[in-house]
Amino acid sequence: MPALMDFALDPRAIGLPSREDLLEMRIWDSHYHGISQHDHVMPYFDRMGVERVFSLDVGFMRQTQEETAAGIAKDFAVLETWKHRMSGLCRIEPGRVDDTLEHMNRCIRHGPCIGFKTGGYHQGPFTVAHPNYDPIIRLAAELDAVIYIHSVFQVGGNPRRYDGGNAVAESNPRDVAALAGRFPDVKMICGHQGTEWELGIRQIRPHKNVYLEFSGWPPESGSVDFAVKELGIDRLVWGCHAPSRSFSNALSQVYDAKLTPAQRKLIFGTNLRKISAAIHRRKGIKVEI
């Protein structure tokens, strides 16, 4: 009787990429939430041939400096151990601008982080359209930092609206467009494809400095094709959102699109390497585009 492993399928035989195919894509993952369990999660990145991951959970700003410092020390130790595979984006607090600027200097200018992530968790109604972000973006530009913006259209409210479910501090693509218009020379990433991708893509379309990231949302056939048509292949980056999302979902969204291997390679890694090359080199990390 044949061994069980003899029944293993060749992925290519059923229309799926092999690990060799994935390695050829040189994948950089823009969206990773597993820094607290990295030893258990990183083997899956190995399995899927991912070169580098961006951890978005580094250096949360706590209520006290002591709490913040303790968290930073722990996260920086992980980044040091995994610097050959992992890059860190620190969290910020736009309701505390001076504290945020100090935090960015500590984490990005003098620490290992390559940028920051903003989300819907902030203390107060501060989306990226708010002027509190202006000094934050100016410092990020000075540092060549990666700017990742959690951006969603959440349906909800009464009466229901396409953005009525957003938290008061949760940016949507319209907010990203407003920020991009004030800083047209600063690159930034609009995360989560805006969730409602047809609306989100149209909001950021005029702003050439905004990149669209696919992550954290059920893959929909045609979404990447539409993004390429409206934005161009050079404005798309990819993220898995592991460990809360699966590689099969995240990868399938790109493999479903009618793209050449060279175009897929741009989305899976080349575009993100271009965005982050300058700050990585500041950290002594060689980046081959």
C-alpha positions, 0 to 999 in steps of 0.5 A: 500500500502506498505511503500517505505522502504518495497521494500529495498533489502537485499544486500546479496540477490543480491550478495553484502556485507551487512554493517555487512559484511563490518564491519567484514572486519575492513576496513582502507582506505589508500587514502582519499582526503576529509579533506577540506569537511570532515564533509560532507564526513565522514558520507559515511565512516560510512555508508560503515563501514570504521574504519579509513581513511588516509588523503593525503592532510595535510600540503602542502608546500607553497612558504612561511613559513607563508602560510605553517604554516597557512595551517598546523594549519588548517589541524592539527585542523581537525586531532585533531577533527577526530583522532579517525577516521582519520590519516594524511600524509603530503605533501613534496617537494623533490626539497627543501630537507632541507625544507622538512626535517624540514617540516617532523619533524614539521608534523610527529615527533612533529605533528599528521601526521603519514607519507608523500605522494609524487606525480606529483605536485613537483617543478622540475623533481624529481621522487622517483628515484632521490637521493634527496629522500635519506635523506627524506627516511632516516628520514622517516625510523627513524620516522617509518613513512608511505611512500605513493608514487603516482605511475602511468604509463600514456600513452602519448607522441610522439611517444606514450609510456606506460609512455610517459604521465607522468609529469616530477615529476610523479613517476612510478612503475619503479621509486618506484623499484629503490628507494626500491632497495636503501632502502630494509629495508624500507616499502613503498606503491606504489599507484594507482596500477601503473594504468597499473597494469600488468606492475606495479606489475612486476616492484615492484615484486622483492622488498619485502618492497613495498606494492601495493595499489589499488585506484583511477583507474577503477576497472578491473576484475582479477587485484587483483587476479594477484597481489595476485599471483605475490606479495602475499596477505600480500603486498596489501592494499586498498584505495577508493580515496574518494570523487572523486571515489565511494565506489562501484567501489573500493570495487568491485575490491576486492570482484571480486577476488577469495579470502577467507573472511580472505584474503579480510580482509588482503587487506581491513585493516590488512596489512595497520594496520601492516605497520602503527602500530608503528607510530600510537602507537607513536601518542598514537593511539592504533592499534589492528592488 
